């Protein structure tokens, strides 16, 4: 290694140690001199020590590598001893400072013997984790078991199960690709969990608007049912709950467009304009209703959606997506676009995500992008009408008529936008 390059790498090592030491020194800034096991200077010197041993390792081959390992063991033993004496005096427990010093030494050495950019990134990451102590501890105190379980389920779906699934069709019709179906299921789960996190982060009094938008990310139908129940139970606030349902409905077209953009963005040219126009009508009506409704509304826990990552919900969506994928392939093979339209109308009664994913995933030899986009549009329209019917049934006539009037205007606006494009 040339001298200039060695100087550069040792400078990065020193910067890593200074960065970690700055955070550790700031955390213990109230302590008197000599009361800290490792602070600003110690971490900087530890990283520089690691860099020097890394340079020796580069010069002497295998013997240097053994020496580097022994140097790390001696350094770790020394830091452990000093940290032990510190915790004994303070009557506390904690290994963070010890691990931070060991990482400073290790990253200093790696900056010389390995990838200097990776070493620098690891140093920044280490410092960030150390600095986020208060935030992470507060988050751990607030998290519930259901939320932790849901996060673990999502990770298991993505990291454990997904790589094991075959990325090929496993049925006679070539419709069921387990890897693709599960990838799309995970995508919907991520969207649903994001909606839950938004509501959780904004607190119980965040307002019906946040509930409507975030709930619409998971399920506009489920959010509409929740808002309709609240409109019936709190008739004096009917308008604001209908506004929440309208915002959930306005979120749904954008959710569909996001899915289409990921799977087959060529369909966006057929769907973007009508969907955006319809959503704008829903949003405008919702904001107008909220402005005329009560100025403030305290939101209790019953307004918030349930945790969306229940195993039953995930399995149900996967089965629905599989069934619709098979039916879509059969319908388009034997009935062409007409079969896809009929299937979209049936699917839209309960959900639009499955038919959207299925239509966007179909081979364009079986159905054109324009016909697939038409099927998705039919599903969205049918789902909008279905949500109006649910509002009439659950929320009563007042809420139902408000919902139906605005939804009709949104459908008309979308149809006019579609006609303008054709």
N, C-alpha and C positions, 0 to 999 in steps of 0.2 A: 504494500500500500504506500502511495506517495505521501510525502510529509504534509503537503497542503490538504490532501483528502483526510489524513489522520487528524489534523487540527480541526477540520470541519466537523468530523464525527464526534470528536471529544467535546467540541463546543455544544453540539446538540445534546450530548449526555449531560453536560453541566447545566444546560437550560432545563432539561427534564428534572434534575435534582432540585434546582432553584424553584421550579414551579410547584413540585410536590411539597418542598420545604416551606414555601410561602403560605400554602394552605394550612399545613400543620402548625407553623409558627403563629399564624393568625388565630387559630383555634385556641392556642395556649398562651395568647398574648398577655393575659393577666397574671400568669405564673412568674415567680421571681427567677432571676438568673440561677441556673444550676438545679432547677426543680423539674426540668423536662428531660425525659430519656432521649428524645430526638426532636430537634426543631428545624429552623430555617437552614442554618449552616450545616448541621449534621446530615440532612438529606442531600444537600448539594455536594458535600464531600463524599457521601456514600455513592452517589452516581458517578462522580469523578474517579473514585476508587475502582468502581466496576469498569469504567472505561479504560483505566490504566491496565488492569488485569486482562481486559479484552485485547488490548494492544499487545501485551506479552503473549497471550494465546495465539494471536496471528503470527507472531514471530517464531514461536517455538513448536508449533504443530501439536501433536497429541499430548506431549508433556505439558504444554501450556494449557491445554483444555483441562487436564487433571488439576493443574495448579489453580485455574479459575474456579473449578468446582470446590476445591479445598478452601480457597479464599472466601467463597460465598458461605460455606459452612461455618468458618470462624467468625465472619461478620455477623451471620444470623444468630450464632450462639451469644455473641457479645451484646447485640441489641436485645435479645430475649432476656438476658441477665439484667440489664439496666431497666428494661420495662417491668420485669418482675419486682425489682426493688421499688420502682415508682408506684406500682399498684399496691404493694404491701404497705407503703407509707400512707397512701391515700385511701386504703381500704375499698378499692374499686376493682372492677374487672374490665378488661378491654385489650384486644390484640390489634386494633386498627393501626396504631402508630408503628408497631413492630412490622406488620405486613407492608405498610407504606414504605418503611426504610428498606426492607428486603426488595421491594419492587424497584425502588430508586437505584439500588445497586445492580439489579438484574437488567433493567432497561438501559442503564449506563453502559453495561458490558455489551448488550445487544446492539446498541447504536454503533459500536465499533466493529463487532464481528458479524452483524446481520444487516437487515434492511433498516436504514436510518429513518426512513419515512414511517415505517411501521412502529419503530421505537418511539418516535415523536408523537404519533397518534395515540399510542398506548399510554404515554405520559400524560397527555391531555385528558384522556378518558379516566385514568387513575385519579387525577386531581379533581375532576368533575364529580366522581363518585364520593370522594372524601368530603367535598364541599356540600354535597346534597344530604348530609347526615340528618339534619333537622327535618327537611322535607320528606325524606324517605321514611323516617321513624313516624312522623305524623300520618303519612299515608298508610303505613302498616297498622296504626292504631284504629284508623277509620274503616279499613277494608273488612267486609263481612265474609263469612265462610262461603256463601253462595257466589259471591263475586270471585273469590279465589278459585273455587271449583270451576266456574265458567271460564276463567282465564286458562286454567290447566286443560280443560276440555278443548279449547280453541287451539292451544299449543299442540296437544296430542293429535288433533285432527290434521294439523299442518305439518308437524315435524315427524311424527311417528307413523301415522296411517297413510298419508298421501304418497310417500316414496315407495310404499309396498304395493300400491295398486298398479295393475297393468295399464299401460298407455296404448290400448288397442281395443277395437270392438270385440265383445265377447258373446254376441247374440247373432242369430242367423240373418237378421235384417241389417246388421251393421250400424245399429242405433245407439247401443249402450257401450260407451267408453268409460270404465270405472274411474280412471284417473281424471278425465275431463269433467265428469259429473261431480266428483268429489271436490275438484278445484273450484267449480262454480258454487257448490254448497258452502265451502269455506269462505268464499268471497261474500256470500249473503250473510254468513255468520259474523264476519268482520263488520259489515255495514250495520247489522243489528246491534252488535256489542258497542259500536261507536255511538249509536243513538242512546243506549243506556248510560254510557259514560258521560255524555253531554248533560243529561238530566241529573245524574248524580253529582256532577261537578258544580252545577248552578244552584243546587240546594232546593229545599222544599218550597220556597216562595219565588221561584224563578218565573212563574207566569204560565198561562195557558199557551202563549205563543211558542215558547221554547218546547213545551210538551208536544204541541202539534207538529212542529218541524222535526224534532228529534224522534218522536214516535213514528212519523211518516217514513223515516229512514228504515225502520224495522218492518212496520206493517201499517199502511194507511187504513186498511180495513179494521184492524184491531184498535187503532187509535180512534177511529170514527165511532166504534162501539163504546169505547170509554167515554168519549165526549158526549155521546147521545144519552148515556146513563146519567151523567152529571147534569145535562140540560133538563132531564126529567126531574131529577132530585132537587135542582136549584133553578126553578122556572124563572125566577127573577133575573138570573144571569144567563138566560138561554142564548142570547145573541153572541156572547163572548165564547161560549162553548162550541157553538156552530162555527165561529171563526177559527177555533182551534182545529176542528175537523176539516175545514177548508184548507188550512195551512198544511195539514197532513196530506190531503189530496193533491195540493200543489207540489209537495215534495216528491210524490210518486212519479210524475213524468220525468223529473230530473234523475231519479234513481234508475228509471228504465233507460234513459239516455246514457247514463254512466255505464251500465251493464253492456249496452250495445257498443259503446265506444271501446270497451275492453275486448269484446268478442269479435265483432265485425263492424268496424267503423264506417264501411261503405254504406251502411243503412242510415247513417245519421242525416244524409241529405234528404231522405224521405220523411224523417220523423222530427227533426229538430224544430222547424218552424211551427208546425201545428201544435206540438207539445208545449213549446215555450209560450205561444199565444194563449193557450188554454190555462197554463199555470199563472200567467200574468193576471188574467181575469180573476182567478181564485184568490191570489194574493191581494189584489186591490180590494176585492169584496171583504176579505178577512180583516184587513187593516181598517177599512171604513167601519165595519161592525165593531171592532175593538175601540175605535175612537168614540163611537156613540154609546158604548157600553160603560160599565163601571170603570172608574179610573184605576182602581187597584183591586186585586183579588188574591187573597192569601191561598196558597196552593198546599194542600195536605198530601200525605203519602199515597192516597188512593188515586191521585191524578197521574202518578208516575207509572210507566209501564213495568211489567215484571222483567226480571232478568231473562234475556232472550236466548241464552245459550243452554237451555235445558236439553238433555239427551233426546227426549221424546220429540221435541220440536225439530232438532237437527235430523233425526231419523225420518220423521214425517216428510220434511222437505226433500230429502234425498230420494225417498220412495216416489213422491209426487213427480219430481224431476225425471226420474227413470221412466215412470209410466208415460209421462207426456212425451218424452223423447221417443219412445217406441211408437206411441200413437201418432206422433207427428210424422215419423218416417213412413209408417203404413198409410196414413192419410194422404201424404203428398205423393206416395208411389202409386196409389190406386185412384185417388180423386184429385190430385194436383192441388192447385191453389184453393179450390172450393173446399176440399177436406181440411186444409189448414185454417181457413176462415171459420168453419164450423167448430173445430177444436178450440180455436182461440176464444170464441164466444162462450163456450162451456167453461173453459179454464178461467176466464175473466170474472166469473161469478164469485170466486173466492180469492184469487191471487193472480198477479201479472208477472211475477218474477220467473216462475217456471216456464211459462209459454215464451217469455222474452228470451230466456237463455236457450230454450230449445230452438226457436225460430232463427236466432242469430247463429246457432251452431250448425244448422243444417247445411248440407252441400248445396251449392248454387246450381248444380245440375238437376237437383230434385225440385227446387223452388227458387224463383228469382229473388233478388234482394228487394225489389219493389213489392212482390207478393208477400214476402216474409214481414216486411214493414207494415203492410196492410193488416196482416193477422195480428201483429202487436198492437196496432192502433185500435182494432176491434176489441181486443182484450181490455185495453185501457178504458174505452168507452163503456163497455159492459160492466167493468169494475166500478166505474163512476156511478152508473145507474144503480148498481147493487148497493153501494154505500148510501145512496139517497133512500132506497127502500129500507135499509137497516135503520136509518135515522128516523123515518116515519114510524117504524115499528117500535123502536126502543125509546126514542126521544119525544115522540108525540107529534101532533100536527104542526105546531108552531115551528119547532126545529126542523121538521121534515120539509115544510114549504120553503123555508129559508135555504136549506141545503139544495133542494131541487131547482129552485130558481137560478141560483148562482151556477150550479153545475151545468144546467142547460145552456146558460150564456157561455160558459167555458167550452162546451162541446161545439157550439155554433162558431165561436171564435177560431177554434182549431180547424173546423171544416172550411171556413172561409180562407184561412191561411193555406190549407191544402189545395183549394181551388185556384188560389192565386199562383201557386207553384206549377200547376198542371197546364 
